[in-house]
């Protein structure tokens, strides 16, 4: 099974009642995502092994070194969040 959650892609300021992209809107989108991923994880069983991979396709700059957005070669954009969870 594959789940794609695009909540952190702009425009998503509606999570904080704004149309802009900010670290606050990113945090709100992650909270929304966490709520739904929790339901997915709760649905997994011990009867079969499973693997969860969580990652992004890029980071975002929110003013670091004067940069904003993506599509630039800046460490905040090139640093891609990644996590793996494997059942026993």
C-alpha positions in Angstrom: 0.0 0.0 0.0 1.2 3.5 -0.8 -0.1 6.7 0.8 0.8 10.1 -0.6 0.0 13.1 1.7 0.5 16.4 -0.1 -0.6 18.6 2.9 2.8 20.2 3.2 2.9 21.4 -0.4 1.8 24.9 -1.1 -0.7 26.5 -1.1 -1.7 25.1 2.3 -2.0 28.2 4.5 -5.6 27.3 5.0 -4.4 25.1 8.0 -3.7 28.4 9.8 -6.4 30.6 8.2 -3.9 32.3 5.8 -3.0 31.9 2.1 0.7 32.2 2.7 3.4 29.6 3.1 5.3 29.8 6.4 6.9 27.6 9.0 3.6 27.9 11.0 1.5 26.6 8.0 4.1 23.8 7.5 3.7 22.9 11.2 -0.1 22.9 11.0 0.0 20.7 7.8 2.3 18.3 9.6 -0.1 18.1 12.5 -2.9 17.3 10.0 -0.7 14.6 8.3 0.3 13.1 11.7 -3.4 12.7 12.6 -4.1 10.7 9.4 -0.9 8.7 9.5 -1.7 7.7 13.0 -4.9 6.0 11.7 -2.9 4.2 9.1 -0.4 2.9 11.6 -3.2 1.8 14.0 -4.6 -0.3 11.1 -1.5 -2.3 10.7 -1.5 -5.8 12.2 1.1 -8.1 13.8 0.1 -10.9 11.4 2.2 -9.5 8.6 5.5 -7.6 8.5 5.3 -4.1 7.3 7.7 -1.2 6.4 6.8 2.5 6.6 9.0 4.9 4.7 8.3 8.6 5.3 10.1 11.1 3.1 9.8 14.3 1.2 10.9 15.3 -2.3 12.7 18.4 -1.1 13.0 20.9 1.8 11.9 24.5 1.8 13.8 27.8 2.6 11.9 30.1 4.9 14.3 33.0 5.0 17.5 31.2 5.7 20.5 33.2 4.2 17.8 35.4 2.6 16.3 32.6 0.5 12.6 31.6 0.3 11.0 28.7 -1.4 12.5 25.8 -3.4 14.2 25.2 -6.7 17.5 26.5 -5.3 20.7 24.8 -4.3 20.5 25.7 -0.6 21.0 23.2 2.3 17.5 23.7 3.6 16.1 22.7 0.2 18.5 19.9 -0.4 18.0 18.4 3.1 15.2 15.9 2.5 13.4 14.6 5.6 13.5 10.7 5.8 12.4 8.1 8.3 11.9 4.3 8.2 9.9 2.1 10.5 10.1 -1.7 10.1 7.9 -4.1 12.1 9.6 -7.1 13.8 
